[in-house]
Amino acid sequence: MMLGRVLVADDPVAGRVAAHLVKRLGYSVDLVADGQAAIDAVAGGSYALVLMDCQMPGVGGFEATAAIRRHEAALRGKPAGCQSWPSPRRS
């Protein structure tokens, strides 16, 4: 049983290594090679986690992360950078 989907955005060699490790943890993996592909994948799917290289050809990891956060904030109706994270539960 798969736990969820993880997006790995990295060069082909490092991406395959990361994908292999994530699959061993029980997640399904989508692998992309650049930041624009990561933006497109997140816009078209749901991921438990995105692992992104900082330096990629074209749109880099920092730019892609900012674009993804802006997109998610727009869906929630909040300005980018105002993500609300769940509070930790107290026992």
KOLTOR-91818 format. One record per residue: residue in one letter; x, y, z of N, C-alpha, C in turn. Coordinates in nm, 3 decimals, m for minus. Layout:
N
<pt code="A" n_x="X" n_y="Y" n_z="Z" ca_x="X" ca_y="Y" ca_z="Z" c_x="X" c_y="Y" c_z="Z"/>
...
//
This chain:
91
<pt code="M" n_x="0.083" n_y="m0.117" n_z="0.000" ca_x="0.000" ca_y="0.000" ca_z="0.000" c_x="0.089" c_y="0.125" c_z="0.000"/>
<pt code="M" n_x="0.061" n_y="0.215" n_z="m0.093" ca_x="0.139" ca_y="0.338" ca_z="m0.103" c_x="0.089" c_y="0.441" c_z="m0.002"/>
<pt code="L" n_x="0.181" n_y="0.514" n_z="0.059" ca_x="0.148" ca_y="0.614" ca_z="0.159" c_x="0.102" c_y="0.746" c_z="0.098"/>
<pt code="G" n_x="0.146" n_y="0.775" n_z="m0.021" ca_x="0.114" ca_y="0.901" ca_z="m0.087" c_x="0.212" c_y="0.923" c_z="m0.200"/>
<pt code="R" n_x="0.201" n_y="1.038" n_z="m0.263" ca_x="0.288" ca_y="1.070" ca_z="m0.376" c_x="0.391" c_y="1.174" c_z="m0.336"/>
<pt code="V" n_x="0.512" n_y="1.154" n_z="m0.387" ca_x="0.622" ca_y="1.249" ca_z="m0.365" c_x="0.674" c_y="1.290" c_z="m0.502"/>
<pt code="L" n_x="0.698" n_y="1.419" n_z="m0.519" ca_x="0.758" ca_y="1.471" ca_z="m0.641" c_x="0.905" c_y="1.495" c_z="m0.616"/>
<pt code="V" n_x="0.990" n_y="1.439" n_z="m0.701" ca_x="1.135" ca_y="1.461" ca_z="m0.693" c_x="1.174" c_y="1.542" c_z="m0.817"/>
<pt code="A" n_x="1.229" n_y="1.661" n_z="m0.794" ca_x="1.274" ca_y="1.749" ca_z="m0.904" c_x="1.425" c_y="1.761" c_z="m0.893"/>
<pt code="D" n_x="1.496" n_y="1.690" n_z="m0.980" ca_x="1.641" ca_y="1.687" ca_z="m0.973" c_x="1.696" c_y="1.637" c_z="m1.106"/>
<pt code="D" n_x="1.829" n_y="1.641" n_z="m1.120" ca_x="1.889" ca_y="1.588" ca_z="m1.242" c_x="1.862" c_y="1.438" c_z="m1.249"/>
<pt code="P" n_x="1.874" n_y="1.377" n_z="m1.368" ca_x="1.835" ca_y="1.237" ca_z="m1.383" c_x="1.905" c_y="1.140" c_z="m1.288"/>
<pt code="V" n_x="2.033" n_y="1.154" n_z="m1.264" ca_x="2.104" ca_y="1.058" ca_z="m1.179" c_x="2.064" c_y="1.075" c_z="m1.032"/>
<pt code="A" n_x="2.076" n_y="1.195" n_z="m0.979" ca_x="2.040" ca_y="1.219" ca_z="m0.839" c_x="1.890" c_y="1.195" c_z="m0.818"/>
<pt code="G" n_x="1.810" n_y="1.229" n_z="m0.918" ca_x="1.665" ca_y="1.207" ca_z="m0.909" c_x="1.630" c_y="1.061" c_z="m0.896"/>
<pt code="R" n_x="1.700" n_y="0.976" n_z="m0.973" ca_x="1.673" ca_y="0.831" ca_z="m0.963" c_x="1.714" c_y="0.777" c_z="m0.827"/>
<pt code="V" n_x="1.824" n_y="0.827" n_z="m0.773" ca_x="1.868" ca_y="0.783" ca_z="m0.640" c_x="1.764" c_y="0.824" c_z="m0.535"/>
<pt code="A" n_x="1.723" n_y="0.950" n_z="m0.539" ca_x="1.623" ca_y="0.999" ca_z="m0.443" c_x="1.491" c_y="0.923" c_z="m0.458"/>
<pt code="A" n_x="1.449" n_y="0.901" n_z="m0.583" ca_x="1.324" ca_y="0.828" ca_z="m0.607" c_x="1.331" c_y="0.688" c_z="m0.550"/>
<pt code="H" n_x="1.443" n_y="0.621" n_z="m0.568" ca_x="1.459" ca_y="0.486" ca_z="m0.514" c_x="1.445" c_y="0.485" c_z="m0.362"/>
<pt code="L" n_x="1.509" n_y="0.580" n_z="m0.295" ca_x="1.502" ca_y="0.587" ca_z="m0.149" c_x="1.361" c_y="0.618" c_z="m0.101"/>
<pt code="V" n_x="1.293" n_y="0.708" n_z="m0.169" ca_x="1.157" ca_y="0.744" ca_z="m0.130" c_x="1.061" c_y="0.627" c_z="m0.152"/>
<pt code="K" n_x="1.079" n_y="0.555" n_z="m0.262" ca_x="0.995" ca_y="0.437" ca_z="m0.288" c_x="1.012" c_y="0.332" c_z="m0.179"/>
<pt code="R" n_x="1.134" n_y="0.317" n_z="m0.130" ca_x="1.159" ca_y="0.219" ca_z="m0.023" c_x="1.084" c_y="0.256" c_z="0.105"/>
<pt code="L" n_x="1.051" n_y="0.383" n_z="0.121" ca_x="0.975" ca_y="0.428" ca_z="0.237" c_x="0.824" c_y="0.405" c_z="0.219"/>
<pt code="G" n_x="0.783" n_y="0.363" n_z="0.099" ca_x="0.642" ca_y="0.331" ca_z="0.077" c_x="0.563" c_y="0.435" c_z="0.001"/>
<pt code="Y" n_x="0.630" n_y="0.532" n_z="m0.059" ca_x="0.561" ca_y="0.636" ca_z="m0.136" c_x="0.574" c_y="0.608" c_z="m0.285"/>
<pt code="S" n_x="0.476" n_y="0.654" n_z="m0.362" ca_x="0.492" ca_y="0.654" ca_z="m0.507" c_x="0.565" c_y="0.783" c_z="m0.543"/>
<pt code="V" n_x="0.639" n_y="0.781" n_z="m0.652" ca_x="0.727" ca_y="0.893" ca_z="m0.688" c_x="0.704" c_y="0.936" c_z="m0.831"/>
<pt code="D" n_x="0.696" n_y="1.067" n_z="m0.851" ca_x="0.701" ca_y="1.127" ca_z="m0.984" c_x="0.834" c_y="1.200" c_z="m0.990"/>
<pt code="L" n_x="0.906" n_y="1.183" n_z="m1.100" ca_x="1.039" ca_y="1.241" ca_z="m1.117" c_x="1.037" c_y="1.339" c_z="m1.233"/>
<pt code="V" n_x="1.084" n_y="1.463" n_z="m1.207" ca_x="1.096" ca_y="1.563" ca_z="m1.312" c_x="1.237" c_y="1.620" c_z="m1.309"/>
<pt code="A" n_x="1.281" n_y="1.678" n_z="m1.421" ca_x="1.421" ca_y="1.719" ca_z="m1.434" c_x="1.443" c_y="1.870" c_z="m1.424"/>
<pt code="D" n_x="1.337" n_y="1.950" n_z="m1.414" ca_x="1.358" ca_y="2.094" ca_z="m1.404" c_x="1.245" c_y="2.161" c_z="m1.327"/>
<pt code="G" n_x="1.268" n_y="2.286" n_z="m1.292" ca_x="1.173" ca_y="2.359" ca_z="m1.210" c_x="1.038" c_y="2.382" c_z="m1.275"/>
<pt code="Q" n_x="1.038" n_y="2.412" n_z="m1.406" ca_x="0.910" ca_y="2.434" ca_z="m1.474" c_x="0.826" c_y="2.306" c_z="m1.473"/>
<pt code="A" n_x="0.890" n_y="2.192" n_z="m1.492" ca_x="0.817" ca_y="2.064" ca_z="m1.487" c_x="0.763" c_y="2.039" c_z="m1.346"/>
<pt code="A" n_x="0.837" n_y="2.082" n_z="m1.244" ca_x="0.788" ca_y="2.068" ca_z="m1.106" c_x="0.665" c_y="2.156" c_z="m1.083"/>
<pt code="I" n_x="0.670" n_y="2.280" n_z="m1.132" ca_x="0.555" ca_y="2.371" ca_z="m1.120" c_x="0.433" c_y="2.309" c_z="m1.187"/>
<pt code="D" n_x="0.452" n_y="2.258" n_z="m1.308" ca_x="0.342" ca_y="2.197" ca_z="m1.382" c_x="0.286" c_y="2.074" c_z="m1.311"/>
<pt code="A" n_x="0.376" n_y="1.992" n_z="m1.255" ca_x="0.333" ca_y="1.870" ca_z="m1.187" c_x="0.251" c_y="1.903" c_z="m1.063"/>
<pt code="V" n_x="0.296" n_y="2.000" n_z="m0.985" ca_x="0.224" ca_y="2.037" ca_z="m0.862" c_x="0.089" c_y="2.100" c_z="m0.897"/>
<pt code="A" n_x="0.085" n_y="2.178" n_z="m1.004" ca_x="m0.041" ca_y="2.240" ca_z="m1.045" c_x="m0.142" c_y="2.134" c_z="m1.090"/>
<pt code="G" n_x="m0.093" n_y="2.022" n_z="m1.139" ca_x="m0.182" ca_y="1.918" ca_z="m1.190" c_x="m0.200" c_y="1.799" c_z="m1.099"/>
<pt code="G" n_x="m0.143" n_y="1.802" n_z="m0.980" ca_x="m0.153" ca_y="1.685" ca_z="m0.893" c_x="m0.143" c_y="1.723" c_z="m0.747"/>
<pt code="S" n_x="m0.149" n_y="1.620" n_z="m0.664" ca_x="m0.142" ca_y="1.640" ca_z="m0.520" c_x="m0.025" c_y="1.560" c_z="m0.466"/>
<pt code="Y" n_x="0.062" n_y="1.625" n_z="m0.391" ca_x="0.182" ca_y="1.560" ca_z="m0.339" c_x="0.191" c_y="1.576" c_z="m0.188"/>
<pt code="A" n_x="0.236" n_y="1.471" n_z="m0.122" ca_x="0.262" ca_y="1.476" ca_z="0.021" c_x="0.389" c_y="1.555" c_z="0.048"/>
<pt code="L" n_x="0.481" n_y="1.553" n_z="m0.049" ca_x="0.611" ca_y="1.617" ca_z="m0.033" c_x="0.671" c_y="1.645" c_z="m0.169"/>
<pt code="V" n_x="0.745" n_y="1.756" n_z="m0.179" ca_x="0.821" ca_y="1.788" ca_z="m0.300" c_x="0.966" c_y="1.801" c_z="m0.259"/>
<pt code="L" n_x="1.053" n_y="1.720" n_z="m0.318" ca_x="1.198" ca_y="1.730" ca_z="m0.298" c_x="1.255" c_y="1.798" c_z="m0.421"/>
<pt code="M" n_x="1.319" n_y="1.914" n_z="m0.402" ca_x="1.362" ca_y="1.993" ca_z="m0.517" c_x="1.508" c_y="2.034" c_z="m0.504"/>
<pt code="D" n_x="1.582" n_y="2.014" n_z="m0.612" ca_x="1.718" ca_y="2.064" ca_z="m0.622" c_x="1.713" c_y="2.216" c_z="m0.634"/>
<pt code="C" n_x="1.808" n_y="2.285" n_z="m0.576" ca_x="1.810" ca_y="2.432" ca_z="m0.581" c_x="1.858" c_y="2.483" c_z="m0.717"/>
<pt code="Q" n_x="1.954" n_y="2.414" n_z="m0.779" ca_x="2.012" ca_y="2.460" ca_z="m0.903" c_x="1.977" c_y="2.363" c_z="m1.015"/>
<pt code="M" n_x="1.883" n_y="2.407" n_z="m1.099" ca_x="1.841" ca_y="2.327" ca_z="m1.214" c_x="1.841" c_y="2.416" c_z="m1.337"/>
<pt code="P" n_x="1.848" n_y="2.357" n_z="m1.455" ca_x="1.843" ca_y="2.438" ca_z="m1.577" c_x="1.707" c_y="2.504" c_z="m1.593"/>
<pt code="G" n_x="1.707" n_y="2.620" n_z="m1.655" ca_x="1.579" ca_y="2.691" ca_z="m1.676" c_x="1.533" c_y="2.753" c_z="m1.545"/>
<pt code="V" n_x="1.417" n_y="2.710" n_z="m1.499" ca_x="1.363" ca_y="2.759" ca_z="m1.372" c_x="1.430" c_y="2.681" c_z="m1.260"/>
<pt code="G" n_x="1.501" n_y="2.751" n_z="m1.172" ca_x="1.571" ca_y="2.685" ca_z="m1.062" c_x="1.476" c_y="2.648" c_z="m0.949"/>
<pt code="G" n_x="1.528" n_y="2.577" n_z="m0.852" ca_x="1.448" ca_y="2.528" ca_z="m0.741" c_x="1.387" c_y="2.638" c_z="m0.656"/>
<pt code="F" n_x="1.462" n_y="2.745" n_z="m0.630" ca_x="1.408" ca_y="2.854" ca_z="m0.549" c_x="1.293" c_y="2.924" c_z="m0.621"/>
<pt code="E" n_x="1.313" n_y="2.950" n_z="m0.752" ca_x="1.207" ca_y="3.014" ca_z="m0.831" c_x="1.084" c_y="2.924" c_z="m0.839"/>
<pt code="A" n_x="1.106" n_y="2.795" n_z="m0.860" ca_x="0.995" ca_y="2.700" ca_z="m0.871" c_x="0.918" c_y="2.692" c_z="m0.739"/>
<pt code="T" n_x="0.990" n_y="2.689" n_z="m0.628" ca_x="0.925" ca_y="2.683" ca_z="m0.497" c_x="0.841" c_y="2.807" c_z="m0.474"/>
<pt code="A" n_x="0.894" n_y="2.924" n_z="m0.509" ca_x="0.818" ca_y="3.048" ca_z="m0.493" c_x="0.692" c_y="3.046" c_z="m0.578"/>
<pt code="A" n_x="0.702" n_y="2.997" n_z="m0.701" ca_x="0.585" ca_y="2.990" ca_z="m0.790" c_x="0.481" c_y="2.892" c_z="m0.735"/>
<pt code="I" n_x="0.527" n_y="2.779" n_z="m0.682" ca_x="0.435" ca_y="2.681" ca_z="m0.624" c_x="0.364" c_y="2.740" c_z="m0.502"/>
<pt code="R" n_x="0.437" n_y="2.810" n_z="m0.418" ca_x="0.376" ca_y="2.871" ca_z="m0.298" c_x="0.275" c_y="2.980" c_z="m0.337"/>
<pt code="R" n_x="0.308" n_y="3.058" n_z="m0.441" ca_x="0.212" ca_y="3.160" ca_z="m0.487" c_x="0.084" c_y="3.093" c_z="m0.537"/>
<pt code="H" n_x="0.100" n_y="2.985" n_z="m0.612" ca_x="m0.016" ca_y="2.912" ca_z="m0.666" c_x="m0.101" c_y="2.855" c_z="m0.553"/>
<pt code="E" n_x="m0.037" n_y="2.793" n_z="m0.454" ca_x="m0.111" ca_y="2.736" ca_z="m0.341" c_x="m0.180" c_y="2.846" c_z="m0.260"/>
<pt code="A" n_x="m0.113" n_y="2.959" n_z="m0.241" ca_x="m0.173" ca_y="3.070" ca_z="m0.166" c_x="m0.295" c_y="3.125" c_z="m0.240"/>
<pt code="A" n_x="m0.286" n_y="3.134" n_z="m0.372" ca_x="m0.399" ca_y="3.183" ca_z="m0.451" c_x="m0.518" c_y="3.088" c_z="m0.439"/>
<pt code="L" n_x="m0.492" n_y="2.959" n_z="m0.433" ca_x="m0.600" ca_y="2.862" ca_z="m0.418" c_x="m0.667" c_y="2.875" c_z="m0.281"/>
<pt code="R" n_x="m0.590" n_y="2.914" n_z="m0.181" ca_x="m0.643" ca_y="2.931" ca_z="m0.045" c_x="m0.699" c_y="3.071" c_z="m0.022"/>
<pt code="G" n_x="m0.674" n_y="3.162" n_z="m0.118" ca_x="m0.721" ca_y="3.299" ca_z="m0.102" c_x="m0.637" c_y="3.380" c_z="m0.005"/>
<pt code="K" n_x="m0.511" n_y="3.343" n_z="0.011" ca_x="m0.422" ca_y="3.415" ca_z="0.102" c_x="m0.302" c_y="3.467" c_z="0.024"/>
<pt code="P" n_x="m0.242" n_y="3.576" n_z="0.070" ca_x="m0.120" ca_y="3.623" ca_z="0.004" c_x="m0.007" c_y="3.521" c_z="0.018"/>
<pt code="A" n_x="0.080" n_y="3.513" n_z="m0.080" ca_x="0.195" ca_y="3.422" ca_z="m0.073" c_x="0.277" c_y="3.456" c_z="0.050"/>
<pt code="G" n_x="0.328" n_y="3.355" n_z="0.117" ca_x="0.406" ca_y="3.375" ca_z="0.237" c_x="0.323" c_y="3.370" c_z="0.364"/>
<pt code="C" n_x="0.191" n_y="3.361" n_z="0.350" ca_x="0.103" ca_y="3.356" ca_z="0.467" c_x="0.042" c_y="3.217" c_z="0.480"/>
<pt code="Q" n_x="0.123" n_y="3.117" n_z="0.463" ca_x="0.075" ca_y="2.980" ca_z="0.477" c_x="0.039" c_y="2.955" c_z="0.622"/>
<pt code="S" n_x="m0.072" n_y="2.890" n_z="0.644" ca_x="m0.107" ca_y="2.855" ca_z="0.782" c_x="m0.080" c_y="2.707" c_z="0.801"/>
<pt code="W" n_x="0.008" n_y="2.678" n_z="0.892" ca_x="0.044" ca_y="2.540" ca_z="0.921" c_x="m0.036" c_y="2.494" c_z="1.041"/>
<pt code="P" n_x="m0.076" n_y="2.368" n_z="1.043" ca_x="m0.151" ca_y="2.320" ca_z="1.159" c_x="m0.067" c_y="2.330" c_z="1.287"/>
<pt code="S" n_x="m0.132" n_y="2.366" n_z="1.394" ca_x="m0.064" ca_y="2.373" ca_z="1.523" c_x="m0.035" c_y="2.233" c_z="1.574"/>
<pt code="P" n_x="0.078" n_y="2.215" n_z="1.641" ca_x="0.105" ca_y="2.082" ca_z="1.696" c_x="0.001" c_y="2.049" c_z="1.802"/>
<pt code="R" n_x="m0.039" n_y="1.924" n_z="1.804" ca_x="m0.136" ca_y="1.879" ca_z="1.904" c_x="m0.068" c_y="1.862" c_z="2.037"/>
<pt code="R" n_x="m0.136" n_y="1.905" n_z="2.139" ca_x="m0.081" ca_y="1.887" ca_z="2.274" c_x="m0.152" c_y="1.772" c_z="2.340"/>
<pt code="S" n_x="m0.072" n_y="1.689" n_z="2.407" ca_x="m0.129" ca_y="1.571" ca_z="2.471" c_x="m0.180" c_y="1.605" c_z="2.608"/>
//
